[in-house]
Amino acid sequence: MSLDQDTLVQVQNTVALLSERPVDEVKPDHRLLEDLGLDSLKIAELAQKLQNALGKPIDDDLLNANGTTVARCAEIAQEA
């Protein structure tokens, strides 16, 4: 399954908001924890915002794993 660009854009916009960065600085290969500095509370908030926007449950444990990228986050959201 290929990554839906609309989902990726939604994730990038949400991550930019939570990380307080301009959206053009949030790249698909950036890692949520290591590169963007999101902590477990911000990742739980990310999961909730994506769940509300996409109407699907998002497992924040999957998003909280070391090395999870913005693109992987979009894949998780798309698969939910």
Secondary structure, DSSP 8 states (H G I E B T S, - for coil): ----HHHHHHHHHHHHHHHT--GGG--TT-BTTTTT---HHHHHHHHHHHHHHHTS---HHHHTSTT-BHHHHHHHHHH-
